[in-house]
């Protein structure tokens, strides 16, 4: 189940993101993701199963230069992550499908 970005959901997404981007702390990611909730050109989706956060996707609509593109704006996937024990179940596909600007 995809969920909206409440304060609790932001923290859960940050916990998952810290596993993807290991050089960034949960606190830094919580701060960054909180900012995303106030920016209409970025979105984060959190996937929950039995009230457990098991995946997230972060996408943005970029106005700056993006490699291999010649137009602006362009949709950009910042990151997608699913816990290893939940992979190969189509969860990333669901998250990616939601990232539609």
C-alpha positions in Angstrom: 0.0 0.0 0.0 1.3 3.5 -0.9 1.0 6.1 1.7 1.0 9.9 2.0 4.0 11.7 3.5 3.0 12.4 7.1 5.7 13.3 9.6 5.9 9.6 10.7 6.1 8.5 7.0 8.9 11.0 6.3 10.9 9.4 9.1 10.2 5.8 7.9 11.2 6.8 4.4 14.4 8.3 5.8 15.2 5.1 7.6 14.9 3.2 4.3 16.8 5.8 2.4 19.7 5.7 4.8 20.2 2.0 3.7 20.4 3.1 0.1 22.5 6.2 0.7 24.7 5.0 3.5 26.9 8.1 3.6 23.9 10.2 4.7 22.4 9.9 8.2 18.7 9.3 9.0 18.6 12.8 10.5 19.9 14.4 7.4 17.4 12.5 5.2 14.5 13.2 7.5 15.3 16.9 7.2 15.7 16.7 3.4 12.5 14.6 3.0 10.6 17.1 5.2 11.5 19.8 2.8 10.3 17.6 -0.1 6.8 17.6 1.4 6.7 21.4 0.8 8.0 21.3 -2.7 5.5 20.5 -5.5 8.3 19.5 -7.9 9.4 16.6 -5.8 7.5 13.6 -4.4 8.3 10.6 -2.1 6.2 7.5 -2.0 6.4 5.0 0.8 5.2 1.4 0.4 3.8 -0.2 3.5 2.9 -3.8 4.1 1.2 -4.8 7.4 2.1 -1.3 8.7 5.8 -2.0 8.0 7.7 0.4 5.7 9.4 -1.8 3.1 10.1 0.5 0.2 10.2 4.1 -1.0 10.7 6.1 -4.2 11.8 9.7 -4.5 11.2 11.5 -7.8 11.6 15.1 -8.9 10.8 17.4 -11.8 14.1 18.9 -12.6 14.6 22.3 -14.2 18.4 22.1 -14.3 20.6 20.1 -16.6 20.1 16.3 -16.5 22.5 14.1 -18.5 21.3 12.7 -21.8 18.4 15.1 -22.0 17.8 18.1 -24.2 14.6 19.5 -22.7 13.5 20.9 -19.5 11.7 20.1 -17.2 12.5 16.4 -17.0 11.2 13.8 -14.6 14.0 12.3 -12.6 14.1 9.3 -10.3 16.3 10.3 -7.3 16.1 6.9 -5.8 14.1 3.7 -5.2 14.7 1.1 -2.6 12.9 -2.0 -1.4 14.1 -4.1 1.6 15.9 -7.2 0.3 13.5 -9.7 1.8 10.6 -8.0 -0.2 12.3 -7.8 -3.6 11.0 -9.5 -6.7 7.4 -9.0 -5.7 6.7 -6.0 -8.0 6.9 -3.4 -5.2 9.5 -1.3 -7.0 7.3 -1.3 -10.2 4.4 -0.1 -8.1 6.5 2.7 -6.6 7.9 3.7 -10.0 4.4 3.7 -11.6 3.3 6.2 -8.9 6.2 8.6 -9.8 4.3 10.2 -12.7 4.5 13.9 -13.1 
